[in-house]
Amino acid sequence: MDVIAAQSQIIRAGTPPAAEGLRPGATLNATAVIGTPTGETGGRAVLLLNGQNVEVTSPVPLQAGDSLKLLVTQTQPQLLLNLLLDRAAGQQQANLQNVATTHPATAFVKDLLPRQGGLNQLLSLISHATTQPGVKDALPPAVGEALGRILDAMMQAGNQNAAALRRALSDSGLFLEARLGKAATSTQPATVPLATSLQQDMKALLLGLLDRLPPNDPTAARNAANLLRGLIADQPGAATPPPPAPGAQPVPQPRVAIEPTLLNIEQLVQTLRHETESALARITLHQLSSLDQGASEAQRWLLELPLRNQDGVDLLHMKLEGERQRRGKNGERIWSAMLAVDLPGLGPLTARIGLIGERITAYFWAEAPHTVDLIETHLERLRSALSTHGLEVTELSCRIGKPPPEPEPPTPSPDRLLDVRA
């Protein structure tokens, strides 16, 4: 049976039922007693759960009699249930297909595109709100706690090693639903409890923050968006980055300077919710852009990693690509990576790295002449470090400007949602 965790389809329960069996990572069966309003894409419903009728808010349409499989992702302060879909059978899949005219992913993309926004704006809000004296203390305690968890989960710049980078990639949010689906179907005990692993996952943490923020009404959401645009209008990072698409190149995104003291607490909370929703939409688009490419011989992952520095948070946009089979001249594995970042004082910087077996190439592009000079003075040091790790450096250079575009990849198959292996 192919079971997946549908992205962002979190069912929120009003009054939690009896606590028996309600622990993060547990799977539950439920039946819809009262469905969502006819013709709507979601809404209030009543589920028979743990022998009790529980009023819930569902992001997808439900009909009375629907059988649901749910994964408990949170029990306090509110019960959150992730909807699991059984592709082999079930009316629930048919209901989801009614949302889109072709494939459910189509509906996701149409809904997410106008809502996605750059993570750099949210990261700046989180960084300043958690470090400015008095700001965090003025926020609702649950919100301040959630912001602190997000900041603590970010990778520390300057302290990276292979293990830290591996953890950061795994916890980027790109693999959240795959992790939930695996936990729901695995018959073996997990090496790390699901609840523990989710404490570092960026998408799970943002969903937790969103749940602790009071809902915005449409007018408040528009006001929050307009207020933020007014505060950062003259900054390079104010422009919304292009939405991630299959085959898209990473984009350098500079920091955005947002001074929370210019916002009262109510405005800050409203802006946090708006930016959290935009960030979650963008993470989900990154997930969809990394769908299995069907007949393609390569696997691709496009994602963003926050890098925490002493004076703020930067955003590393990266694309990883690996051949499914050994295809080098001597049967070596072929990997490539493209990294893009905009650092204070250095400007936009892009790197393209290729690895065939033990042979490596690395090309850098910087838009500021002084950054090119700085990188060139460190190229030999980089060559020596790579050689020390047993790699043969075949190309190493830095150029001014932007990297040339890459060839378009094959159109991805929409059959599977995030069934990729990190």
N, C-alpha and C positions, 0 to 999 in steps of 0.2 A: 504494500500500500504506500503510495507516494503522498506524504503529508508535508505541507509547508506552513510556515507562519506568515500570514499575509501582512505586508508592510504597513505599519502605522495603524492597523485595524485593531485598536485598543477599545475594548468594551469596559465602560466604567459603571460600577454598581453603586446604587444609591445607598441602601442599607445593607452591609455585608451579611451574608447568611452565617450559620453556625461555623465555627472556626475549624471543625474537623476536616482534615485533608487540605486545608487552605494554607499552603506554604509555597513560596516562590519555587517554580520549577515543576509543581504538581500539575497534572492534566485532569480535567473534569469533563463530564458529559452533561449537557443541558438540553432542555427542550423549550422552544418558544411557546409560551402560553398566549401571549398577546403580541402580535407582530408590530412592526413600525408602521407609521401612517402610509396608506396606499399612495403610490406614485412618488413617494419621497425616496431619496438615496440613503436614508438612515433616519435615526430619531429615537424616541423613547419606545421601550418595549418591556415585556415582563417575561423572565425566564424562570423555569423550574430548575433550581440549582441546589444541590445538597438537600433535597426534599422540601425546599421552601420556595415560595414565589418571591422573586427579587426584581425590583424595578431597575433597569439599566438604560444607559445611553449607548446606542450602537451606531458606528460610522457606516454601516452597510444595511441594505434592506433585509428585514426578517419577516417571515410569514408564520402564522400560528401553525404549530406542528413541526417546524424545522428542527432537526437534530443538529446540535453543535458540539464541536470538540474545542475545549478552551484550555489555554495554558496560563496558570497563575504567574504573573510577573511582579505583582506587588500586593501586599495585604494591608499595609499601614502607610499613611493615614486613610487611604481609600483603596478599595479593592479594584485592581486593574487586571483584566483578562485579555490575553492575546488570542484572537480568533485563528484557529488552525483550520486549514482547508484540506479536505480529502479529495484528491483529483480522481480517484477511482469511481466515486459515486457521491450522491448527496444533493439535496435541493439547494444547499447554500452556494455551491459553485454556480448553479444556474442563475440564482439571484444576482450574483456578482457579474455574470456575463450580461445581464440585462442593463447594467450600468453603462457599459461600453457597447458600441456598435460592432466592434470586431473582437478585440481581446481585452481582458481587464487592464493590462498594462497601458492600453491606449487611454483609458479613463484616468488612470493615475497621472500620466504625463500631461493630459489636457488640464487637469486640476492643479498640478504642481507648477507648471511653467509660469503662470502669472504671479505665483506666490513666492517663488524662490528668490533668494537674495544672498549677497556675499556674507560669509561667516565673519569677515573681519570687523563688521559693525557690531555684531553680537559679542565677539571676543573682546573688543575694546570696552563695551559696556560692562562685561563681567569683570575684566581686569580692574577697571577703575572703581566699580561698585564694591569690590572686595578689598581694595587697598586704601581707598580714601577714608580718612578718619571720620567716623560718625555716619557714613552713608550706609554701610552694611547693617549697623545696629538699628537704623531707622526703618529698614525693610522688615516685612513680616518674617518671623524667625524661620519658618519653613523655607521661605524663598532664599534667605541668606545662607542657610545650610546647604541648599541645593547648589547655589552659586559657588560656595567653597569646595564642594565635591568636584564640580566641573573643573575648577582651576587646578585642584590637586591632581586630577587625572591627566593633565596635559604633560607632554614630554618636555623635559627640561633641556633647553638649548645648551650646547657645550658639554653635556654629559652623555651623549649618545654612544651606544655601542651596538653590536649586532643584536644582542638580546633585547635591549630597550627598543630598538627600532622594530623588531619582530612583534613585540607586545603592542607597540603603538599602532602598527598596521592592523593587527588583529582587533584592537579596540577602537578603530576609527569610526565604527558604526556601519561600515560596509557589509559586515558579516553578521549583524545582529539577528536577522530573521533566520539565516541559515543555522546559527547557533541555537535559537529557540526550537527550530524544527528538529534538529539533531537531538536535543534534550527530550523532546516529546516522543520520539520514536526509538531512542536507544534502549536496549535491554541491559546494557552494562552500566555499572555505577560510574559516575563522572569522576575524573581525577580531581577536578576543581568543582565544587558545588556551583550550580548555575547562578544562584543569588550572589555568590562571591564574584564570579566572572563578570556579571552585569554591572558591578559597582564601578568598573573602569571603562565600560563601553560608552563612547561619546553619544551615540544616538539614544541609548537607554537613559543616560544622565539628562539629556535634553528633554526627553519625554517626561522624566520625573520632574524637571523644572517646570515644564509647561503645565503639568497637573497641579502644581502648587501655586501657580499664578492665577489670579481671578480672571474669569473670561472677559474679553473685550466685547463691547457691543460694536456694531459696524461703524458708528460715528466715532467712538473712542479709538478704534483701530486706524481709521483714516487720519484722525488728528495726530496720533502717535507717529504714523509714517511721515506726515507732512512736517511735524516738529523736528524729527530726526533729519530729514532732508534739508531743512533750513539750517540746522546746526553744522552740517558737514558739506554744504553746497560747494564751497570753494576748494575742497580737498580732492586729490587724485583718487583716493579710495572711495569717493562717494558714488562713482559709477557702478551700477550693478554688473557684475561679471557675466559673460555669456553663459547660458545654461550648459551643463556638461552633456555631451552627446557622444554616442559611440564613435571612437576614433578622434575625438577632439584633443587638441594639445593643451597641456596645463598652462595656466595663465598667472603671471605674477600679480599679486594683489597687495598693495601697500596697507600699512596700518591706517586706521581712522581715529583721529583724536576727538573723543567725546568726553566732555567734562560733565559728569553727572550732577555736580553742584549747580549747574545751570537748569536742571530739571527738579521740580518738586517730587516727592516720593510717589505720588499718584501717577505723575507723568513718567517717571522712571519705570514703574511697574508696568504701565501700559506699553511703553517702548520695549521693555524686555520681552513681553509676551509676543508683540509683533515680530521682533527680530528672531525670537526662538522659533516661531512658526515658519519664518522665511528660511532659517538655517536647516530645519528639519526637512522642508521641501527640497532644498538643495542637496542634502545628504541622500535623500531618496532618489533624486535624479541621478546622482553618482552611482547608486546601486543599480538603477535601471540601465545606465550606460555600460555597466559591467556584466550585463546578461551574457549567458553562454552564446558564443558566436556561431552556433550551429555547425556548419561544415568547415568553418575556418580552422586552420591548423594551429592557431595561436589563441592563448587566453590573455585577456586584457583586464586590468583593473585601474580605474580612475578614482582618485580619492584626495582628500585634503587632511593635513595634519597640523593642529595648532602647536606652535613652539613657544614655550614660556621662557621669557627672559626676565632679567631683574627689573627692567623698566617698561615691560609691556608684553604683548603676545603677537607673534608673527605667524603667518599662515604659509605652509609649504604645500603647494599643489603638485601632485605627482601622478605619473602613469607608469604602470609596470606591465610588461608583456613577456610571456614565456611560451616557447614552442611546446606543443603537447608531446612531440616525439623528438628523439635525438636526430638532428639534421645537419650537424656540422660535417666538415670534410672527413673527420675521423669519428663521426657519431657523437660529437659533443652536444651538450645541452646549450641552447641559445637563449639568452635573456637580454632584455633591454629595459632601460628606465629613463624617464624624462622628468626633470625636476624644475619647478619654477617658484621663485620667491622674490619679494621686494623688501629689502632690508633697509632700515634707516641709515643714511649716509652712503649706501652703496647703490641704491636704485634697483631696477628690475634686473634679475639674473636668471638665466636658464642654463641647464646642463642636460646633455644627452649622453648616456652611457650605454655601451654595448659590451656584452660578455659572451664569448664563445669558448667553452671549456675553460682554460686558464688564461686566455688572451682577452685583454680589455682595451677598449677605446673610450676616451672621454673628451667631449667638446663642450666648451663654455661660451656663452654669449652674454655680454653685459652692455647696457645702453649708455652707461656713463664712462667716458674715456679713463678717468682715474681708477675706476673699478677694474677695467681691463688691465691697466698697468699693475694694479695690486695683485690680481690673480696670476699674471704672468711671472711675477717675482716669486710665486709659491709653487709653480708647476713642477720644478725639479724636486722640491720637497715631497710633493704628492706622488711623483713617479717613484721616488725612493721608498715611500711608505707602501705603495702598492706592490712593489717588487719584494719588499720584506715579507709580505703575506703570500708570496709564491705566485703572483700574477705577472704575466708578460705584457708590458705596456706597449701597444703598437701605435697608438695615436694619442696625442695630448696637446690641446691648443685652446686658446681663448680668442674670440673675435668680438668686434664691436657691432652692436645692432641686435636684431632679433633672429631667431633660428628660422630656417626655411620650413615651409609646411611639409608634413609627411603625407605619403599616399593615403587615400581613403581606404579604410578597411572594408571587408564585406559587410553587407547588412546583417545585423544580428538576428537570430531566431528569437521570437517572443514566447517560446514554449515554456521556459522555465524562469522562475523568479529567484535569483540569487542562489542557485544551486552550484556554487563554485567553491573550490577548495583554496584556502589561503596557503 
